[in-house]
Amino acid sequence: MRVRVAIPTDWKLSGSNISPQKLQSLRVQRFRWQVDTNESLCLHASIFQRQWLSEITLAALGTVAIETKQSLEASWSAIKAKTASISLSDVLKVIFQSLPTAPRGENDEAVQFEQRRMTELRDLLNVPEVLEALDNAVSILWSNPDARWNDWLCEKYLATLGAAFREAVQQVCPDENVDSDIIVDLDAGPLGNETPQGCADFWLSETAPGGGGLIEHLLPKIVDDPRRFLDLVECSLDASDYEFVDGELRRFLVLADDSKLKVSSLVGAVRGSISQEQLTTAFLALKAELGKTGIQVNHSVMSALSSRVLRPGSSNATDQLLSNLLERWENEENRLGIEIEMRSFAYALSLEDELDVALSAGAPLPFGPGQDRRQ
């Protein structure tokens, strides 16, 4: 099934119509794509290793830029000169560190595999050609988009729409396994007529040779109610559950911080409950009040609220800390012009006292001489 769409004439990445959040995200994605497709890196690293290299670079760059309050360009210069607080090799052991879920011996196969993978990545970070390729690609993160972005943006646009169409097909045909039976083909291939200017095509193709009948089963349903199918496509492009919950929790923090609102006192009642019955009553009252304020009190939101914001040990101080961290995270992304990974942001702030004070009711947690609170 061929789908023809109009390509936007304005990507809103510059000028008065700029979308800062979109640009922040696309810069990071463009950098990852540049590393993944770099011909020089392809000679030295597998696709999985190239993906690791891009994540290592982003983590180190974001950490140094936040810690030093410098620009991305200045931070990269410090990393290259080995004067930064963290090197590319250090990222593997301090930011991407992982702890085993159970005790393992030195001869454990999983441990040996992990050690080999880390060793291979460290070796790659000492190859001059690899460092040169990363150096050439990293400037994307602080540069403005130019004409060289156009083909890549069109491909991203088509891939996004293709994924949305495939999700809509799954909703229309719930008994089919669309993930394995349908692929999105961005290559138009041989066509009987040319695509009109300003438009592009992608295809939804069945994976089974000759087709398994899914497309034939789908088309009559689209014809019967095309508006419903397009509504499903639009729904697939809407905010995900995680994005929705994030927005609602941010709104909750604003309401809970206002002592003049009833929500604030109800939050205190939930945290001050001393029995299960009292907790249940207080939580239901809070849920009802949140519904009146316009917050969606569905299962996802309330579960996240209970486990993340109102968990045992939380307080007004942790609420304020969370609000401040979210605001600072957003400010740093706006300052640097890229999306910042949570782990990089957390590591950059891990030496500050704000978290310790909030978790210890105002008194800094005790640390011995030279002890790293990151451990």
C-alpha positions as CSV (number, residue, x, y, z in Angstrom):
1,M,0.0,0.0,0.0
2,R,1.5,3.3,-1.1
3,V,1.0,6.4,1.0
4,R,1.8,9.8,-0.5
5,V,2.3,12.8,1.8
6,A,3.3,16.4,1.5
7,I,6.7,17.4,2.7
8,P,6.7,20.5,5.0
9,T,8.2,23.6,3.5
10,D,9.2,24.9,7.0
11,W,10.7,22.6,9.6
12,K,10.5,25.4,12.2
13,L,14.2,25.1,13.0
14,S,15.1,28.7,12.4
15,G,13.6,32.2,12.2
16,S,10.6,33.4,14.1
17,N,8.8,30.1,13.9
18,I,11.6,28.1,15.5
19,S,10.6,25.3,17.8
20,P,13.4,25.1,20.5
21,Q,12.4,21.7,21.8
22,K,12.3,20.2,18.3
23,L,15.7,21.6,17.5
24,Q,17.2,20.3,20.7
25,S,15.9,16.8,20.0
26,L,16.9,16.8,16.3
27,R,20.4,17.9,17.0
28,V,21.0,14.9,19.2
29,Q,19.3,12.5,16.7
30,R,21.3,14.0,13.8
31,F,24.6,13.5,15.7
32,R,23.7,9.9,16.4
33,W,22.8,9.3,12.8
34,Q,26.1,10.9,11.7
35,V,28.1,8.6,13.9
36,D,26.1,5.5,12.9
37,T,26.6,6.2,9.2
38,N,30.2,7.5,9.2
39,E,32.3,5.6,6.7
40,S,35.5,5.8,8.7
41,L,33.8,4.5,11.9
42,C,32.2,1.7,9.9
43,L,35.8,0.4,9.2
44,H,36.6,0.2,12.9
45,A,33.4,-0.4,14.8
46,S,30.2,-2.4,14.5
47,I,26.8,-0.6,14.5
48,F,26.4,-1.5,18.2
49,Q,29.8,0.0,19.0
50,R,29.0,3.1,17.0
51,Q,25.8,3.6,19.0
52,W,27.8,3.2,22.2
53,L,30.3,5.8,21.0
54,S,27.6,8.4,20.3
55,E,26.1,7.8,23.8
56,I,29.5,8.0,25.5
57,T,30.2,11.3,23.7
58,L,26.8,12.8,24.6
59,A,27.1,11.7,28.2
60,A,30.6,13.2,28.6
61,L,29.8,16.4,26.8
62,G,26.5,17.0,28.7
63,T,28.2,16.3,32.1
64,V,31.1,18.7,31.5
65,A,28.9,21.5,30.1
66,I,26.6,21.4,33.2
67,E,29.4,21.1,35.7
68,T,31.5,23.9,34.3
69,K,28.6,26.0,33.0
70,Q,30.4,26.3,29.7
71,S,29.2,26.0,26.1
72,L,29.2,22.6,24.3
73,E,32.0,23.7,22.1
74,A,34.2,24.8,25.0
75,S,33.4,21.6,26.9
76,W,34.4,19.4,23.9
77,S,37.6,21.3,23.7
78,A,38.3,20.5,27.3
79,I,37.5,16.8,26.8
80,K,39.9,16.7,23.8
81,A,42.6,18.4,25.8
82,K,42.0,16.0,28.7
83,T,41.5,18.9,31.1
84,A,37.8,18.1,31.8
85,S,36.6,16.5,35.0
86,I,35.6,13.4,33.0
87,S,37.1,11.7,29.9
88,L,35.4,9.6,27.3
89,S,36.8,6.5,28.8
90,D,35.7,7.5,32.3
91,V,32.1,7.6,31.1
92,L,32.0,3.8,30.9
93,K,32.8,3.2,34.5
94,V,31.1,6.2,36.2
95,I,28.0,7.1,34.2
96,F,27.2,3.8,32.5
97,Q,28.2,1.7,35.4
98,S,25.9,-1.3,36.1
99,L,25.6,-3.4,39.2
100,P,24.9,-7.2,39.0
101,T,21.6,-8.3,40.4
102,A,23.3,-11.3,42.0
103,P,26.8,-12.2,43.1
104,R,28.9,-13.5,40.2
105,G,32.2,-15.1,40.0
106,E,35.1,-14.0,37.8
107,N,34.4,-16.9,35.4
108,D,30.8,-15.9,34.9
109,E,30.1,-15.8,31.2
110,A,28.0,-12.6,31.4
111,V,30.7,-10.8,33.4
112,Q,33.4,-11.9,30.9
113,F,31.2,-10.7,28.0
114,E,30.7,-7.3,29.7
115,Q,34.4,-7.0,30.4
116,R,35.2,-7.7,26.7
117,R,32.7,-5.1,25.5
118,M,34.1,-2.4,27.8
119,T,37.6,-3.3,26.8
120,E,36.7,-3.1,23.1
121,L,35.1,0.3,23.6
122,R,38.1,1.7,25.5
123,D,40.4,0.5,22.7
124,L,38.2,2.2,20.1
125,L,38.4,5.5,22.1
126,N,42.2,5.4,21.6
127,V,42.1,5.0,17.8
128,P,42.9,8.3,16.1
129,E,40.5,7.8,13.2
130,V,37.7,7.1,15.7
131,L,38.4,10.3,17.7
132,E,38.7,12.3,14.5
133,A,35.3,11.0,13.2
134,L,33.7,12.0,16.6
135,D,35.3,15.4,16.4
136,N,33.9,16.0,13.0
137,A,30.4,14.9,14.0
138,V,30.1,16.6,17.4
139,S,29.9,20.1,16.0
140,I,26.3,19.2,14.8
141,L,25.3,19.6,18.5
142,W,25.9,23.4,18.5
143,S,25.5,24.3,14.8
144,N,22.4,25.6,13.1
145,P,20.7,23.3,10.6
146,D,21.6,23.9,7.0
147,A,20.6,22.5,3.6
148,R,22.5,19.3,4.3
149,W,19.8,18.4,6.8
150,N,17.0,18.4,4.3
151,D,17.3,14.8,3.0
152,W,17.7,13.5,6.5
153,L,14.7,15.5,7.8
154,C,12.6,14.2,5.0
155,E,13.6,10.6,5.8
156,K,12.9,11.1,9.5
157,Y,9.5,12.6,8.7
158,L,8.5,9.7,6.4
159,A,9.8,7.1,9.0
160,T,7.7,8.8,11.7
161,L,4.6,8.8,9.6
162,G,5.2,5.3,8.5
163,A,5.4,4.1,12.1
164,A,2.2,5.9,12.9
165,F,0.4,4.3,9.9
166,R,1.6,0.9,10.9
167,E,0.3,1.5,14.5
168,A,-3.0,2.5,13.0
169,V,-3.1,-0.7,10.9
170,Q,-2.6,-2.6,14.2
171,Q,-5.6,-0.8,15.7
172,V,-7.8,-1.5,12.7
173,C,-6.7,-5.2,12.5
174,P,-6.2,-6.2,16.1
175,D,-6.1,-9.9,15.3
176,E,-3.0,-9.4,13.0
177,N,0.6,-9.3,14.1
178,V,1.5,-6.1,12.3
179,D,5.0,-5.8,13.9
180,S,6.2,-8.9,12.1
181,D,3.9,-8.9,9.1
182,I,4.2,-5.3,7.9
183,I,7.3,-3.3,7.1
184,V,7.6,0.4,6.3
185,D,9.6,0.9,3.1
186,L,10.9,4.4,2.5
187,D,12.4,3.6,-0.8
188,A,9.7,4.2,-3.4
189,G,11.4,1.9,-5.9
190,P,10.3,1.7,-9.6
191,L,7.2,3.8,-10.1
192,G,4.9,4.1,-13.1
193,N,4.6,7.9,-12.6
194,E,6.7,10.5,-10.9
195,T,6.0,11.8,-7.4
196,P,4.6,15.4,-7.6
197,Q,7.0,18.1,-6.4
198,G,6.8,18.7,-2.7
199,C,5.5,15.2,-2.0
200,A,7.1,11.9,-1.1
201,D,5.9,8.3,-0.9
202,F,6.4,5.4,1.5
203,W,5.0,1.9,1.3
204,L,3.4,-0.5,3.7
205,S,4.5,-3.9,2.5
206,E,3.8,-7.4,3.8
207,T,6.9,-9.4,4.7
208,A,5.5,-12.7,3.4
209,P,6.4,-13.4,-0.2
210,G,3.4,-12.7,-2.4
211,G,1.6,-11.3,0.6
212,G,-0.4,-13.0,3.4
213,G,-3.7,-11.1,2.8
214,L,-3.3,-8.5,5.5
215,I,-3.4,-5.6,3.0
216,E,-6.4,-7.0,1.2
217,H,-8.1,-7.3,4.6
218,L,-7.1,-3.8,5.6
219,L,-8.2,-1.8,2.5
220,P,-12.0,-2.4,2.8
221,K,-11.9,-1.2,6.5
222,I,-10.1,2.0,5.5
223,V,-12.6,2.6,2.7
224,D,-15.6,2.0,5.1
225,D,-14.4,4.7,7.5
226,P,-11.3,6.6,6.3
227,R,-11.7,9.3,8.9
228,R,-11.4,6.8,11.7
229,F,-8.2,5.4,10.2
230,L,-6.7,8.9,10.0
231,D,-7.8,9.7,13.6
232,L,-5.9,6.6,14.6
233,V,-2.8,7.8,12.8
234,E,-3.1,11.1,14.5
235,C,-3.5,9.4,17.9
236,S,-0.3,7.4,17.2
237,L,1.6,10.7,16.8
238,D,0.2,12.2,20.0
239,A,2.1,12.3,23.3
240,S,3.0,8.9,24.8
241,D,1.9,7.7,28.2
242,Y,5.3,8.7,29.6
243,E,5.1,12.2,28.2
244,F,1.5,12.6,29.5
245,V,2.4,11.4,33.0
246,D,5.4,13.7,33.1
247,G,3.2,16.7,32.3
248,E,0.6,15.8,35.0
249,L,3.3,15.3,37.7
250,R,4.8,18.7,36.9
251,R,1.3,20.2,37.3
252,F,0.9,18.3,40.6
253,L,4.2,19.8,42.0
254,V,3.0,23.3,41.3
255,L,-0.3,22.7,43.1
256,A,1.3,20.9,46.1
257,D,3.7,23.8,46.5
258,D,0.9,26.4,47.0
259,S,-0.1,26.3,50.6
260,K,-3.3,28.2,49.8
261,L,-4.7,25.3,47.9
262,K,-6.4,22.3,49.4
263,V,-4.1,20.0,47.5
264,S,-1.2,21.0,49.7
265,S,-3.0,20.0,52.9
266,L,-4.2,16.8,51.4
267,V,-0.7,15.9,50.4
268,G,0.3,16.4,54.0
269,A,-2.5,14.2,55.2
270,V,-1.3,11.4,52.9
271,R,2.3,11.6,54.1
272,G,1.2,11.9,57.8
273,S,-1.0,8.8,57.7
274,I,-0.2,6.2,60.4
275,S,-2.5,3.4,59.3
276,Q,-3.5,1.8,56.1
277,E,-7.1,2.9,56.6
278,Q,-6.1,6.5,57.2
279,L,-3.7,6.4,54.2
280,T,-6.5,5.0,51.9
281,T,-9.0,7.7,53.0
282,A,-6.4,10.5,52.6
283,F,-5.3,9.3,49.2
284,L,-8.8,9.0,47.8
285,A,-9.5,12.5,49.0
286,L,-6.4,13.8,47.3
287,K,-7.4,11.9,44.1
288,A,-10.8,13.5,44.1
289,E,-9.4,17.0,44.6
290,L,-6.8,16.5,41.9
291,G,-9.6,15.6,39.5
292,K,-11.4,18.9,40.3
293,T,-8.2,20.8,39.4
294,G,-8.1,19.2,36.0
295,I,-5.4,16.7,36.5
296,Q,-6.1,13.3,34.9
297,V,-6.3,10.9,37.7
298,N,-6.0,7.7,35.7
299,H,-4.0,4.6,36.7
300,S,-0.7,5.7,35.1
301,V,-0.7,9.1,36.7
302,M,-1.7,8.0,40.2
303,S,0.7,5.0,40.2
304,A,3.6,7.4,39.2
305,L,2.5,9.9,41.8
306,S,2.4,7.2,44.6
307,S,5.7,5.6,43.7
308,R,7.8,8.7,42.7
309,V,6.5,11.8,44.5
310,L,4.5,10.5,47.5
311,R,6.7,7.5,48.3
312,P,7.7,6.9,52.0
313,G,10.4,9.5,53.1
314,S,9.2,12.2,50.8
315,S,8.4,15.7,52.1
316,N,7.8,19.2,51.1
317,A,11.6,19.5,50.8
318,T,11.8,16.7,48.2
319,D,8.9,18.2,46.3
320,Q,10.7,21.5,46.1
321,L,13.9,19.8,45.2
322,L,12.2,17.9,42.4
323,S,10.7,21.1,41.1
324,N,14.0,22.9,41.2
325,L,15.8,20.0,39.4
326,L,13.2,19.8,36.6
327,E,13.4,23.6,36.1
328,R,17.2,23.5,36.1
329,W,17.2,20.5,33.7
330,E,15.0,22.5,31.3
331,N,17.1,25.6,31.6
332,E,20.3,23.7,30.8
333,E,18.7,22.2,27.7
334,N,17.6,25.6,26.6
335,R,21.1,27.1,27.3
336,L,23.0,24.3,25.5
337,G,20.5,23.8,22.7
338,I,20.3,20.0,23.0
339,E,18.4,17.3,24.9
340,I,20.3,16.2,27.9
341,E,20.2,12.6,29.1
342,M,18.9,12.1,32.6
343,R,22.0,10.1,33.7
344,S,24.3,12.9,32.5
345,F,22.3,15.5,34.4
346,A,22.2,13.4,37.5
347,Y,25.9,12.7,37.5
348,A,26.8,16.4,36.9
349,L,24.7,17.4,40.0
350,S,25.7,14.5,42.2
351,L,28.4,16.4,44.0
352,E,26.1,19.1,45.2
353,D,24.5,19.2,48.7
354,E,21.0,20.0,47.6
355,L,19.9,16.4,47.4
356,D,21.5,15.4,50.7
357,V,19.9,18.2,52.5
358,A,16.4,17.4,51.1
359,L,16.7,13.7,52.1
360,S,18.0,14.4,55.6
361,A,15.5,17.0,56.7
362,G,18.0,19.9,56.5
363,A,21.1,18.3,57.9
364,P,23.8,17.3,55.3
365,L,24.4,13.5,55.2
366,P,27.8,12.5,56.8
367,F,30.5,11.7,54.3
368,G,34.1,10.7,55.3
369,P,37.2,12.4,53.9
370,G,37.5,11.8,50.2
371,Q,34.3,9.7,50.1
372,D,32.4,10.0,46.8
373,R,28.7,10.3,47.3
374,R,28.2,8.9,43.8
375,Q,29.1,5.4,45.0
